[in-house]
Amino acid sequence: MWTSRNRARYDRSKLRYPSDVTDEEWELMVPLIPPGKSGGGKRTVIMREVVNGLMYVLSTGCQWRAIPKDLPPKSTVYDYFDLWTYDGTSTTRFMSSVVNKRNGKPVRVPPSSIAKA
């Protein structure tokens, strides 16, 4: 039921894109994102923007090349998606569940998606 409290909670009008993660969603995702690799250069990309790029693709179904220019380059977003899918990082599963929740679909996060300690 829509109450003034719920309506404020789900209001996405203050975000750049409706697919961008809220602060509350971001706090849930941060522990699931693996740290940067040791050695070499430091990670220079803003991880929240990478997640916003992935959420944009997941929620709109657009092609990778259609990612807006104010998000990280499509190669960066895709490379993180590919890396996280390959190594079994639960971030991609969590993002899919967030998209389903936003769209009113049932959310089921399998036990295998729990972050590895």
ABEGO torsion letter per residue (X at the ends): XBBAAAAAAABAAABABAABBBAAAAAAAAAABBBBBBEEBBBABBAAAAAAAAAAAAAAGBBAAABBAABBBAAAAAAAAAAAAAAGBAAAAAAAAAAAAAAGBBBBBBAAABBBX
